[in-house]
Amino acid sequence: MRHLPGWACGLALALWLAACSPVGNGGGAPDGDGVSPVQATPPPQSLLIPGEMGEGTLEAGETDRWVFAAAGGDTGTPNLATVEVWFRPSTASGPEASLKVTLVGPDGTTLTEQEGTVTLPPYIVEQELPRTGSYLLRLDALSGTPGRYTLLVTLSQERYLTRPEVYSGGPPAGWPLDELPTGSSGFIWPAPRRAISGWYFRDPSNPRHIGLDIAAALHDPIFATADGVVSFADVSGGYGNLVVIDHADGWQSWYAHLSAFSVVVGQQVRQGEIIGAAGSTGRSTGPHLHFELRHNGVPVDPLVYLH
């Protein structure tokens, strides 16, 4: 029987040990670090503030996506959404250019669909919103080029345009809307640009996404959303460079994919203070801020709370 030289045995043992050793994430991870792998390139989508008009252009065969946050029936009070869209006929291919407007709930369920034309656009009237979260408005060009448009979402708690309905609501289901950090004015937008760059919370196209992708250029300043204490500032797996801030009353905010840190663990920060710079570290397809809010360890929809 032929024996291997001693050096060959040692090399084989070293390779076996390396294959069996767990791979670290380069800097540890805070509890709850469960960022999901990148599913695909997120579709372009824009932030829509209820009560404020949005502007866009719908070309032939295209789809525009708008995201807005709203409280729903799980808060104990029904919330109704009315969606209006107006077109500029001079920018359309013709008066019969048609489109469809679809309202999608936080769980990916289609709540309603309405079709129309440039001259008689779709109109969603007092659609009841079933739960608190981020809602998607999808505009699909069906024929021709609809062109330039103005979009408006109005929220109300009473029916003014449709017949009243009996509503029997329940208590909030895990949404601490009345439990903002003590002594705080709530949570401010954590980046200079008030726009969405990718996935939103529980996006139907990526339901494992538990944060909000906020548009940012490389090295844009990132701000503390509220007063708190830095509990993590290091590399953390798919999050890349990550800062976690503990706030009062069980709240946490997470800031991922940073290009640089400007805080250290244990540091007290004030609302609006710069805590780092936007980047594309970790699992990221380009510079942006992945932002999360958690209450007692449970991720919640940031758009519901940011102002």
C-alpha positions, -999 to 999 in steps of 0.1 A, spaced: 0 0 0 14 34 -11 14 61 16 11 99 9 40 121 19 36 140 52 33 174 35 4 161 13 -15 148 43 -11 182 60 -24 201 30 -54 178 27 -62 183 64 -59 221 60 -83 222 30 -108 200 48 -108 223 79 -112 254 57 -142 239 39 -159 230 72 -153 264 89 -183 288 90 -179 320 69 -182 352 90 -199 384 79 -169 406 85 -181 424 115 -208 405 134 -245 413 132 -271 428 154 -301 407 165 -327 405 137 -302 409 108 -322 390 82 -318 410 50 -331 389 21 -310 383 -10 -316 407 -39 -345 392 -58 -341 413 -89 -337 449 -100 -367 467 -84 -390 485 -108 -390 523 -108 -416 537 -84 -424 571 -70 -435 583 -36 -470 598 -35 -481 619 -5 -519 618 0 -534 652 -6 -505 663 -28 -504 661 -66 -479 639 -84 -468 644 -120 -458 618 -145 -457 607 -182 -472 574 -193 -458 562 -226 -472 535 -249 -469 501 -233 -454 514 -201 -463 510 -164 -460 538 -138 -459 528 -101 -467 551 -72 -465 542 -35 -483 559 -6 -488 551 31 -521 551 49 -538 539 80 -564 512 74 -593 495 90 -571 477 115 -568 510 134 -604 508 144 -615 536 120 -621 530 83 -599 549 58 -612 556 23 -591 564 -7 -602 584 -37 -578 583 -67 -581 609 -95 -560 613 -126 -561 640 -152 -543 639 -186 -531 666 -210 -546 656 -243 -520 675 -263 -493 651 -250 -514 620 -259 -513 600 -292 -551 606 -294 -582 610 -273 -589 573 -273 -555 564 -257 -565 541 -228 -551 530 -195 -558 510 -164 -554 521 -127 -549 493 -102 -548 498 -64 -528 471 -46 -529 466 -8 -499 460 16 -503 422 13 -502 423 -25 -540 419 -30 -556 438 -58 -583 460 -42 -598 475 -74 -590 481 -110 -605 509 -132 -600 514 -169 -605 547 -189 -592 569 -216 -574 603 -218 -607 621 -222 -626 599 -196 -599 588 -172 -602 561 -145 -616 572 -112 -614 552 -79 -641 565 -55 -638 560 -17 -621 526 -18 -619 512 17 -583 505 28 -582 472 48 -550 477 68 -523 501 77 -493 500 54 -479 509 20 -503 509 -10 -493 507 -46 -510 526 -75 -501 511 -108 -509 529 -141 -508 507 -172 -510 521 -207 -534 498 -226 -534 514 -260 -517 544 -275 -497 569 -255 -517 585 -227 -490 611 -221 -485 636 -193 -508 633 -162 -515 646 -127 -523 621 -100 -540 628 -66 -549 605 -38 -573 618 -12 -580 600 21 -612 604 42 -629 586 71 -664 594 60 -682 586 27 -692 617 9 -696 604 -27 -709 569 -21 -736 553 1 -725 549 37 -717 514 48 -718 498 82 -682 492 95 -673 470 125 -636 476 131 -612 459 155 -583 471 175 -549 478 159 -531 447 149 -495 453 158 -493 489 146 -482 512 175 -495 544 159 -500 562 192 -467 551 207 -440 573 192 -409 578 213 -416 599 244 -406 636 239 -401 631 202 -418 648 172 -419 614 155 -396 602 128 -381 625 102 -371 615 66 -335 602 70 -321 614 36 -319 646 16 -340 632 -12 -376 624 -5 -380 596 -31 -381 558 -34 -353 542 -53 -363 505 -51 -384 482 -30 -408 494 -3 -421 476 28 -434 441 19 -434 451 -18 -456 425 -36 -427 419 -60 -404 412 -30 -425 404 1 -395 396 23 -383 431 20 -388 447 55 -376 482 49 -378 511 25 -352 518 -2 -347 556 -2 -331 574 -32 -296 588 -24 -265 596 -43 -231 583 -32 -219 600 -1 -253 619 5 -256 626 43 -278 603 63 -297 617 93 -309 602 126 -346 599 123 -351 606 160 -331 611 192 -314 579 204 -283 559 212 -262 541 186 -263 504 194 -245 491 163 -221 506 137 -202 480 117 -203 457 87 -233 434 89 -237 408 61 -261 418 33 -267 452 50 -231 462 44 -221 491 66 -250 494 90 -260 518 118 -287 509 143 -301 535 167 -321 526 198 -349 551 205 -373 554 235 -403 531 240 -389 501 222 -382 517 188 -351 511 166 -340 526 133 -317 508 108 -296 525 81 -279 501 57 -255 501 27 -236 532 41 -203 543 25 -190 558 58 -198 561 95 -199 593 115 -210 578 148 -197 551 172 -215 526 194 -227 542 226 -229 577 211 -260 597 218 -275 614 187 -301 640 182 -329 640 156 -314 653 123 -278 646 132 -256 631 105 -248 595 113 -231 584 80 -231 587 43 -251 568 16 -234 541 -3 -238 507 -19 -221 483 5 -234 448 11 -261 433 -11 -269 464 -32 -273 472 -69 -264 509 -65 -262 538 -41 -293 542 -19 -304 540 17 -321 509 30 -341 521 60 -360 501 86 -381 509 116 -387 483 143 -409 484 174 -401 459 201 -381 440 175 -409 438 150 -404 456 116 -431 481 107 -438 501 76 -415 532 76 -438 552 53 -466 551 79 -444 569 105 -419 592 85 -428 628 80 
